[in-house]
Amino acid sequence: MFARAFRVRANTSIKGSDRRKLRSDVAAAFPTLSTEQLAELVPNKEELNVIKIYSHKGEAVTVYMNHRNPILFEAEKVLYPTVYTLWVYPDLLPAFATWPPVLQKLAGGADLMLPGVVVPSSGLPQVQRGTLCAVTLLGNRAPVAVGVATMSTEEMLAAGMKGKGFAVLHTHLDHLWEYGDKSSPPTLAPLVTDSAAKESAGDEGELQGKEPGSSCSPEPEQHVDVRDLSLKDRDTCAELLGQEELHESRAAEPAEDASAEDQREAEDSRTPQEQMDALFNQCFFHALKCKVKKSDLPLLTSTFLGSHMFSCCPAGKQLDIKKSSYKKFSKFLQCMQHQKILQVKELNKGVESIVDVDWKHPDIKAFAVPEAFSSASAAQDSKSEDREQVYHAPEIIPLYGVSAKMIPLFQESGHRKGSILSSSEVRNIIINYVKSNELVDETNKNFVKVNAILCDCLLDKSEQDEISHLKWDELLSRCLERLQPLHQVTFFGQEPVVRKGNIEPIDISIAQRSSNKKVTIIKNLELYGLDPQCVANTLQQKVQASATITPAPGAKDRVQVQIQGNQVHHLAKMLLEEFQLPRKYIQGLEKAPKLGRKK
């Protein structure tokens, strides 16, 4: 939820009555907290603020702050503790342990898979599907993530500890954690159960003969961080903690990724600005070595960034020049020009192009293409193409609900108020009703006689004395108009969802901003399973224009995409051809700019 940056809507202080309500809500959500702990978590007089934010997916989230640290967050009326709170109350939630290298993947937005869950000798905590859980690192009881169990403990074991185990909502190192003081997790010794204590007492003689560095004593003063152990010592600890039940393939994963994880930990010791500078350097040299040819020169600098460097960005990361030390892409290129790697000139007024590249430069020759890209196919050159390939347009079916006024007409067929029907079912019910009540006109079978029930259900008061017959098509259309409109949406691989009303179309509009500049605004993408952020990124790369995400006016918990210029042509091609959405669900395609005739 917080793997990417979020936008703050409001920041206000919580008053007395609101504090009491919050304390009551926290007590209901976490009944194990004592009165003293509640008073400490939600104090009476100390500074306590509430922040309204939007996540990168447009989700509305409420964050509660205490001592400048986020302590709780609320999404869809459910309260969740942050890692800052769990470090103070580590036993607030049932906890599942994982290997230390897994944390970076969780912080990047990944969910916790069951092969990465460490099964202790005492067994896993007993939870049900949907239970809120904490995730810890092996050897330390301080939680580093908060998630929801996607299956019960029995189902996890029955599945052979395979598949997704927890949907992760918040982690140490994510953007919500960065909103606080960015402190590190404390070192908390694991709890020792009675059975574990007996086993350790029985093996005391054996353990005394081992080196202190390879011991797994739960005593705080002798605790050794698993990340500091060698692979051999880690295997020893895993065996002593009951990890002999793990599959060989699962146990081998940390060993295979050890060097890569060590490199990642070294990278993560740098500041975010230094990491962004390194990412720009990597994508720059990757693009020059693999994407740009001499025949492409001169090459617009905007095209080089959008079409070449963006496609070289590793999965899970995003280039953002404002987060680097350069702040502007032109300054980054000037730096590369000073190193005599390339030459940039302003061929047209205000438009810079790359006119020359020294492919024999030592930095380009020494650059090694990351393995993830060396074996990638042409179809996977850009992340936007990957997202487009996996998107499937939802199946949308209009449905109708029986309203109170229409009950007399539908009760003969066994339906009551609120019954949900398709248009074909409504048609069959009306036909059977007319035939069973012998309402077909004898002289003209295209007409239906209006009896008392049809009169009350389908005719207005002003029509009841004037209309005695209706045509079949008018009878059916009047019936559908008086039923409650519903629609069923089925996304690929998911169960159908029925919603009230008619589905809103994707709305495309053109607005005029200052200096007579136009922008394209796209709304309601979420209703069709499209991620507004992904659509904005894809459009930004295709048209080389700035795209932003803003809250949609008058629509709670929704956002809109805003991109510079009239981009309806590109948007229509993407929605109709690439995403395969029916034209009837897109509104505003006629606002595309008129193409002038070439003389």
N, C-alpha and C positions, 0 to 999 in steps of 0.2 A: 504493500500500500504506500510506503514511503521510500521505495527504492529510488525514486526520482524526486526532483525538487517539487515543492508544493507552493501554492499562492495563498498569502494571508489576506483574509477579507476584513477582519475586525479584531481588535484587542481591547477588552474591557475588564474592569475590576469586578470581582464577585462580592455582592453585599451580604448582609447578615442572613436574611430569609433564604436567599439563594444558596448560601453556604450550608444552612441546615438541611435544605432539600438535597443538595449534593451529598452531604454526609449520610443522609438516609438512603439515597440511591446506592452509595458505595457499600453501606452495611448490608443492603439486600443482595447486591451482586457478589460480595465477598464476605459471607457470614463468619468465616474463621477469624476475622480481624476483631480484636478486643476493643473496648470503649477507648482505652488509652491510645491504642494504635490508630483508631479512627480520628481522634482529636489531633494526633500528630500528623496524620496524612492530610486532613482537612482542618487546619487550625482556625480558631475564632478570630484572632486579631492580626496575624501575620499576613503579608501580601499574598494574595491569591487571585490570579487572572484567568480569564477564559478567552481563547482565541478561536475564531472561525476560519477554517482554511478549506481549500479545494486541493485534492490530490491530483496527480498528473492525469488520472483518468476521469477527472471531473467529479469525484465523490466528495460530498460535503462531510467534513469531519470537525468535531469540536474537541479542542485540546485544553486541558486544565494545567496551569503552571503554578508551581510553588518553589520559592527560592530560585527563580529563573530557570528551573528545570521542568520539563513536561512530566507530570506524574500520572495522568490518566488521559485517555482519548475515547471519544464516543462516536460511533458510526452506526447509523440505522437504529438508534435508541438502545445500543448495547455498549456498556462500559468495559474498557480494557485497560490494564495497567501497563505502564511503560517499563523499560528495563531499569530506569532510575528507581522506580518504586519497588521492583522485584529485587533489586540489590539490597534494599532495606528489609524486605519481607520475602526472603528467598523461597519459603515454603508456602506461599500464598496459593500457588497453582501446582497441580501434578506436573512433575518434570521428567523429561526424556533427554538422555545424553546423546551427543554425537561427537565425531572427531573434530579437533580444532580447525583443520583446513576447510571444513564444510562451511564455516561462518562466512567466509568471503562470498560464497555462492548465495547464501541466504540473504546477505546484505545487498546483493545485486538484484534481488527480486525473485530468486528461485524458491520453490517450496521444498520442504524436507521430505525426501524419499525414504522409505523404510529400510533399504539396504544401508543407509547411513546412520541408522539408529543403533546404539550400543545396547545389547540385551544383558543386564547384570545377572549375577547368579541368583539373586533374590527374586528375579522376575520383573516384568514391566509393571508400572502403575496401572490400576484398573480404571479405564475411562470408557465413556460411551461416545458414539459418533456425535460431533458437534461440541464436545467438551473443550473449554478453553484451557490450553496447556502452555507450559514454559519449556524452553529448550536450553540445555546447559552443555558445556564442553566437558569432555572426559577429564576427570581429575579436579574439577572445580564446580561447586554447587551454585555459583552465581549465574542466574539465567542470562542468556544473550539474545533470546528471541521469544516472541509471543505468537502463538498460532492456534488454529482450531483443528481438532482431530477429524480426519475425513472418514475414519472407521473406528470401531470399538477395538479394545485390546484383543478380544477373542478373534475378531475378524483379521487383525494384523497377523496374529500367530497362524490362523488358518490359511492366510495367503502366503505363508512361508516368508514373511517379512519382505515382501516385494510390492512395488507400486507406491503411490503417493500416500504418505502417512499424515502430513500436517500441512494445512494451508497457512503459510506464514504471513502475518499482518505487519509486524514491526520487529526490527532487530537493532542490536548494537551496531554502530557504524552507518545506519541509514540516515535519511535527512531529518527525521524526527529527533533522533539522538543528537544530530549536529545542532539542532535548535536549542539544546541545553548547554551545559558547561563542557561537554565532550570528554567527561571523565571515563576512565577505563574500569572494567568490572573488578570488584574486589576478589581476593583469593579466599574462597570459603571451602573448608575441608568437607568432603563427602560425609554424609551421615552413615554410621555403622549400625546395621541391623543386628539383632540378637544372633541370628544364624551366622552372619558374617563375622561377628565377634568370636563365636565359638571356633569357626574355621581358622581365624587368625591366631587364636590361642593355641590350637592344635598344631599349627605350622610355625610356631614361634621360633623353635630351634632352627628350622630350615631358613627362615628369613634372617636370623641373626648372622648367618654366615655370608649373606649377600652384601655387595657394596652398597653404601648409602645412596648413591646416585641411581641405582636400579630398584630401590625399594618402593613399595606403593603404600607406605604407612599413611593412615588417615590423619595422623597428628599434624596440627597446623605448622609447628615449627620444623617438621621434617618433610612438609609437602613440596613436591617438585612439579613444576608445570610440565604437562605432557609435551608441549611444543618444544621444550628444551631437551627432551630425551632423544637418544639415537633410535633408529628404527628397530634395532635389536632390543633395546630397553623397552620400547613401546610395546613390542610383541610380548615381552615378559610381563609387563603390567597388565596387558589385555588378558593374558592367560590367568593371572592371579585374580583378576576381577570377574572371572567367569566367562571370558570371551571365546572359550574353545568351541562354543556352539555356532560361531559365525562361520559362514561359508568361506572357502579358500579365496574365491574371487572377490568377496567383500573385503576380506582382510588384506588382500593385495592392493586394493585401490589406493590407500594412503601411501604405500611404498612406491607405486608407479608415479604418483603425482608429487612425490616429496620435493624433487628439485624445482618443479614449477611452483609449488606452494611456497618454498623458501624464497624464490624470486619475487612472488607476489607480496610476501610479507615485507621484503626489503623495499618494494615499490610503495607499499602502503605507509611506510615510515616517512615518506615525503609529504609535503603540504599538497592540498588539492590543486593549487596553482601550478606547482612543479609537475604533478601528474598530468595536468592538461597540456603543459608545454611538451612533455615527453610524448603524449598521444599525438599532438600536432606534428612533431618531428617524425614519428613512426609513419603516420599516414602520408606525410609529404614525400619521404624517400620511397615508400612503397608505391605511391602513385607514379613517381618519376621512373622507377625501375620497371614497373609492370604495366602501367596503363597508358602513359604518354609516349607517342612516337615522334620522330623528327618531322614526319609529314603533317602532324597536327599543329605545328607552329606556323604562325603566331596563334597563341591560345589565350582566350579571355581568362583573366584571373578568376572571375566568378564561375566560369565553366570548370576550370581546374579544381576549384574547391568543391562545387556542388556535384559534378559528375564523376570526378576521379578520386579526390581525397575522401569524400563521404563513403564511397563504395569500399574503401580500404579500412574503414573503422571497424574494430573487432565487435562481435556481438555483445550486447549488454552495455556498450559505451556509446557516448555521443559527443561529437566535436562541438565545442562552444568557445569561440574566440574570446568572448567577454570574460570567461573564467580563466584565461591564460594571462601571462604577464605582458603579452603583446597588445591585447585589447582590440586591435584592428588587424585584419588579415593583410592589409597593405604593409603594416610595420613588420609582420612576420616575413613577408616576401623580401622586404628591404634587408632584413637580417641575413636571409639566404643569399641575397645578391652581394652583400659585403663579403660573404665567404666564397664568392665567385662560383656558386653552384649553378645559378641561372641569371638571366638578364630580363628585366621588366621595363617596358616602355609604354608611354601614353600615345598610342597610335591615333586614337580619336579623342576629342575633348572630353575629359572626365572618365574615360574608359581605358583601363590598363590591360596590357596583354603580355604574356610570356613570349619573348621573341627568340630566346636562345637558352639551351641547357647543356651543361658540360657533363655528359654521361660518363666521362672518364675520371670524374672527380672522385678522390679516395672515399669520401663519405657515401656516395651512391654505390660504388663498387663493393664497399664493405658491408652494406646493409643486407641483412638476411631476412627473406620473406617469412612471416610467421607460418608455422605448419598448418594452421587452420585454413589459410588461404591457398597454400601450395597445391592442395588436392581438390580445391573447390571447382565446381563446374561453372560454365559460363552463365547458367541459369541462376546461380547463387551469387553473382557479382555484387548485387546490392541488397541491403536488408529490406528495402521497400518491396522489391520483387518477391522476396521470400514471404512477406506478410500477405501480398496479393494472392500468391498461389494457394495459401492455406485458407483464404476466406471463402466461405460459401454463403450465397445469398439466402436469407431465411425464407421458409415457406409461410405465406400469409393467407389465411382463410377467413372471410367474413362470416360471422355467426350472429345469431339473434336470440335474445332472452325474452321469455314470456312476461309481459307486464301485467299489472293488476287489471287493467281495463280489458285485456285480451284473454283473461282466464276462461270466460264462458265459451269462447270459440275453440279452445284447446283442451278443455277438461275431458271431452268425450274420448280423446285419444290418449288419456292417462297422463297428461302433462299439467303441471301446476306453476304457480308464480316462481320465476327464476330459472325455469328449465331452459337449457341451452340447445339450440337447434341450428342446423345448417340450412341454407336457402332451399336445397332440394328436399330436405325433410319438411320444411314449412309448406312447400308446394304440394307434397304428397298428402299432408294432413288436411289442407284446404280442399283438395280434390276429393278425398274420401268423405269429408264432412258434407260437401255439396251433394255428392252422389247418395250418401246414406240418408240424407234428409230430402232427397228428390227435389232439389232446387234448380236443376237444369231446365231452362225454358223449353217447353214442348214445341213451340213454333220456330224458334231460332236457338240452336244449341250453342251458339257463340255467346249467349247471354246467360246470366245466373240470377235467379230471383232472390231478392234481398228479404230475408225473414227478420224476426225481431232481434235475434242475436247478432246477425251481420249488421243490422241497422245500428245497434248500440255500439258495436266494436269499430266499425269502419266509416260511418257517416258522421259528419258534423251536424249540430242541431239544425242549422239552416237548410241542410240537405235532406233531412229525414222525411219531410213531407213531399219532396219533389222526386227523389230517386227511388224507383222500385226494382230496377234491373241494373246489373253491372256486367261489363265484358270480362272475360276470364283474365286477361292481362291486367286490367285495371283493378280487379279484385285482388290479385296477387300483389301488385305494387302497393296498394293501400295497406294491405296486411303487413308487408315488410316495413313500411314507413312507421307503423304504429307499434312495432316491436322494439325492444331495447337493443341498440346496436352494440355488438361485441366483435372482437377479432381474435383469432388464434395465431400465435407466432411460434414456429418451430425452427430453432437454430440447429445447425449441423451437429449431430452427436448428442443432442440434449432433448429432454422431455418437452412436449408442447406446453405453452403458457397461454392462458386465456386472459385478455384484458378488456376493460370496459371501453365503449366508444369505438369510433373508427380510427385506424392507425393514422397518425399524422405523417404527411409526406416529408421527405428531405427537402428543406426549404432553402433555395438559393436566391439571394438578393444582392443588388448592387447599391452601395452607399457612397456618397460623395464627402470627402474630408477636406481639410484645409488645402489651399493652393490648387483647388480644382482636381485633386487626386481622387481616384476611385478605388474602392476596395470591394472584394467579393466576400460575402458572409454566408456561411453554411451552417444550418441548424438541424437538429433531430437525427444526427448520425448514430447516436447511441441506440435509438429504437430499432435499428437494423443490424445491430451487433458490430458496428464499426467503431474503432477507437479513434476519437477526434485527434489525439496527439499523433497517431500513425498517419492519418489522412493529411494532417498539416505538414508532417515531415516529408511525406511523399510528394505533395504538391510543391513544397519549397524546393525540393531537388529538381523537379521536372521543369518548373517555370523560372527558377532562380529569382524568386521574390520572397520578401519577408512574410512569415506566417506566424500568427499568435493564437492562443487559446484564451477566451474570456468567458465569464458567466453569461448564460443566455438570459436576456431580460424577460421577466414574467414566467420563467420556467424553473421551478425549484430543482436543484440537484442536476441541472444540465448545463452544458457549455456549448459554445459556438466557435467555429474556426473562422478567422479573419485573415485574408491574404491580399497583398497589394495588387491593384490592377483588376481589370475584368478578365477573370480566368474561367469563365463558364465553359468555353470550348474544351479546355483541358479537363475540367471537372466532369463534363458530360462524357468524355471518352473514358475516363477512369471509372465512373459509376456504371455506365451502360455496358461498356465492352470488357473492362477488366474485372469488375465486381459482379457483372451480370445481373444488375438490379432492374426490374421492370420499369419502363418509362412512366407508368401511371403512379409510381410511388416517388417521383421526383418532380418538384415544383420549381419553376423559374428557368428552365432550359432555354426559353425563348429570349432571355435577356443577354444572350451571347452577342458580342460585337459583330456588326455587319461587315463582311469582307468586301473591300472596295474592288472594283473591276480594274484589272491591269490593262494599261493601254499598250 
